[in-house]
Amino acid sequence: MTDWFGLLFFALLIIGIFVGLKILAKPNKRTEAEFERGAAESASMLGASMNALQEILDPAAAKAKEVQTQLKERSL
């Protein structure tokens, strides 16, 4: 009798895992505006952090970028 309970337990466990993974795999329904806003926020934060890291690792490149920006401002 206990073998049947064990078999039933494992069968329910496997079915529960399968159903749970199906629920987690469903994509969230978002509007295009929500998607664009999220993409812009993550891109701006990632870009800012990468720029800061690049300035720390290569100060000469940071100085060159600053000089280029100043030259562009003067030409306008």
GUNU-959216 format. One line per 4 residues: number of its first residue (from 0); for each residue x, y, z of N, C-alpha, C. Coordinates in Angstrom, 2 decimals, always signed. Last residue first. Layout:
NUM = X Y Z X Y Z X Y Z  ... $
This chain:
75 = +30.07 +75.09 -32.78 +28.65 +75.45 -32.91 +28.50 +76.89 -32.62  +32.69 +74.81 -32.12 +32.36 +74.95 -33.54 +30.90 +75.33 -33.75  +32.62 +74.45 -29.38 +33.20 +75.67 -29.91 +32.79 +75.91 -31.36  +31.53 +71.90 -29.18 +30.80 +73.03 -28.62 +31.32 +74.36 -29.18 $
71 = +33.55 +70.38 -30.34 +32.23 +70.42 -30.98 +31.42 +71.61 -30.48  +35.56 +70.73 -28.45 +35.75 +71.22 -29.82 +34.42 +71.33 -30.56  +34.43 +69.44 -26.24 +34.70 +70.88 -26.18 +34.89 +71.47 -27.57  +34.37 +66.81 -27.19 +33.12 +67.48 -26.85 +33.31 +68.98 -26.81 $
67 = +37.11 +66.34 -27.45 +36.26 +66.30 -28.64 +34.93 +67.01 -28.38  +37.85 +66.46 -24.74 +38.39 +67.45 -25.69 +37.54 +67.49 -26.95  +36.50 +64.20 -23.77 +36.18 +65.53 -23.24 +36.66 +66.63 -24.20  +37.80 +62.18 -25.14 +36.37 +62.38 -25.36 +35.94 +63.77 -24.88 $
63 = +40.35 +62.45 -24.04 +40.16 +62.66 -25.47 +38.68 +62.91 -25.79  +39.82 +61.72 -21.40 +40.29 +63.08 -21.68 +40.08 +63.41 -23.16  +39.14 +59.04 -21.80 +38.17 +59.95 -21.21 +38.54 +61.40 -21.50  +41.54 +58.06 -22.77 +40.38 +58.05 -23.65 +39.29 +58.98 -23.12 $
59 = +43.06 +58.34 -20.46 +43.44 +59.07 -21.66 +42.27 +59.14 -22.64  +41.96 +56.56 -18.58 +41.76 +58.00 -18.39 +42.14 +58.81 -19.64  +40.61 +53.72 -18.53 +41.42 +54.38 -19.56 +41.22 +55.89 -19.47  +39.18 +52.92 -16.26 +40.20 +52.03 -16.81 +41.13 +52.72 -17.80 $
55 = +37.45 +55.06 -15.79 +38.35 +54.61 -14.73 +39.50 +53.80 -15.31  +36.05 +55.22 -18.19 +36.83 +56.36 -17.75 +37.83 +55.97 -16.66  +34.77 +52.73 -18.19 +35.76 +53.02 -19.22 +36.64 +54.19 -18.81  +33.00 +53.09 -16.05 +34.04 +52.07 -15.96 +35.15 +52.32 -16.98 $
51 = +31.38 +55.09 -17.12 +32.14 +55.35 -15.90 +33.28 +54.35 -15.75  +30.27 +53.73 -19.31 +31.09 +54.92 -19.52 +31.94 +55.22 -18.30  +28.84 +51.72 -17.98 +29.95 +51.34 -18.85 +30.85 +52.53 -19.13  +26.92 +53.25 -16.65 +27.88 +52.48 -15.86 +29.08 +52.05 -16.71 $
47 = +25.56 +54.33 -18.84 +26.22 +55.21 -17.88 +27.27 +54.46 -17.06  +24.56 +52.03 -20.09 +25.48 +52.91 -20.79 +26.24 +53.81 -19.84  +22.84 +51.09 -18.11 +23.96 +50.27 -18.55 +25.00 +51.13 -19.25  +21.00 +53.18 -17.98 +21.78 +52.81 -16.79 +23.01 +52.00 -17.18 $
43 = +19.98 +53.16 -20.59 +20.65 +54.36 -20.09 +21.50 +54.04 -18.86  +18.89 +50.60 -20.79 +19.98 +50.99 -21.68 +20.72 +52.20 -21.14  +16.87 +50.66 -18.89 +17.98 +49.73 -18.71 +19.17 +50.11 -19.58  +15.23 +52.69 -19.98 +15.78 +52.81 -18.63 +16.98 +51.89 -18.45 $
39 = +14.55 +51.67 -22.51 +15.29 +52.94 -22.41 +15.93 +53.09 -21.05  +13.13 +49.38 -21.82 +14.36 +49.25 -22.60 +15.21 +50.51 -22.49  +10.94 +50.50 -20.47 +11.86 +49.61 -19.77 +13.18 +49.45 -20.50  +9.77 +51.94 -22.58 +10.22 +52.63 -21.37 +11.22 +51.78 -20.60 $
35 = +9.13 +49.89 -24.40 +10.07 +50.94 -24.79 +10.62 +51.66 -23.56  +7.24 +48.46 -22.87 +8.47 +47.81 -23.32 +9.53 +48.85 -23.66  +5.23 +50.37 -22.56 +5.90 +49.82 -21.38 +7.22 +49.17 -21.75  +4.49 +50.71 -25.26 +5.04 +51.84 -24.49 +5.78 +51.36 -23.25 $
31 = +3.44 +48.26 -25.94 +4.66 +48.69 -26.61 +5.31 +49.84 -25.84  +2.41 +46.44 -23.00 +2.16 +47.28 -24.17 +3.50 +47.70 -24.76  +2.71 +43.03 -22.13 +3.05 +44.43 -21.93 +2.73 +45.19 -23.20  +2.32 +40.07 -20.59 +1.66 +40.90 -21.58 +1.97 +42.36 -21.24 $
27 = +5.03 +37.83 -20.17 +4.17 +38.87 -19.61 +3.57 +39.70 -20.74  +4.96 +34.42 -21.32 +5.48 +35.80 -21.37 +4.49 +36.78 -20.77  +5.18 +31.49 -19.41 +4.31 +32.40 -20.13 +4.92 +33.79 -20.15  +6.78 +29.99 -17.74 +7.27 +30.22 -19.09 +6.38 +31.17 -19.89 $
23 = +5.39 +29.59 -15.39 +6.52 +30.52 -15.37 +7.00 +30.87 -16.77  +3.55 +27.66 -16.26 +3.06 +28.96 -15.80 +4.20 +29.99 -15.83  +5.28 +25.55 -16.83 +4.44 +26.10 -17.90 +3.94 +27.49 -17.52  +6.33 +25.03 -14.30 +7.21 +25.53 -15.35 +6.43 +26.12 -16.52 $
19 = +3.98 +24.08 -13.05 +4.66 +25.28 -12.56 +5.59 +25.87 -13.60  +3.48 +21.73 -14.50 +2.51 +22.83 -14.54 +3.16 +24.13 -14.07  +5.82 +20.25 -13.79 +5.49 +20.53 -15.19 +4.53 +21.73 -15.30  +5.56 +20.07 -11.01 +6.73 +20.73 -11.60 +6.43 +21.13 -13.04 $
15 = +3.15 +18.59 -10.87 +3.24 +19.95 -10.30 +4.42 +20.72 -10.86  +3.94 +16.18 -12.05 +2.88 +16.98 -12.68 +2.93 +18.42 -12.17  +5.85 +15.38 -10.15 +6.25 +15.61 -11.54 +5.20 +16.46 -12.27  +4.18 +15.14 -7.90 +5.33 +16.03 -7.88 +5.76 +16.38 -9.30 $
11 = +2.41 +13.14 -8.67 +1.90 +14.49 -8.41 +3.03 +15.52 -8.40  +4.28 +11.04 -8.83 +3.50 +11.42 -10.01 +2.95 +12.83 -9.84  +5.19 +10.90 -6.20 +6.12 +11.26 -7.26 +5.40 +11.68 -8.53  +2.74 +10.12 -4.93 +3.46 +11.33 -4.54 +4.40 +11.80 -5.65 $
7 = +2.17 +7.67 -6.16 +1.25 +8.78 -6.32 +1.94 +10.11 -5.99  +4.35 +6.21 -5.18 +4.19 +6.39 -6.62 +3.27 +7.57 -6.92  +3.75 +6.28 -2.44 +5.00 +6.83 -2.94 +4.92 +7.12 -4.43  +1.31 +4.94 -2.43 +1.39 +6.32 -1.95 +2.66 +7.01 -2.46 $
3 = +2.12 +2.46 -3.37 +1.17 +3.23 -4.16 +1.20 +4.70 -3.74  +3.73 +1.60 -1.28 +4.33 +1.79 -2.59 +3.43 +2.65 -3.48  +1.97 +1.25 +0.77 +2.82 +2.42 +0.84 +3.53 +2.67 -0.49  +0.82 -1.19 +0.00 +0.00 +0.00 +0.00 +0.87 +1.26 +0.00 $
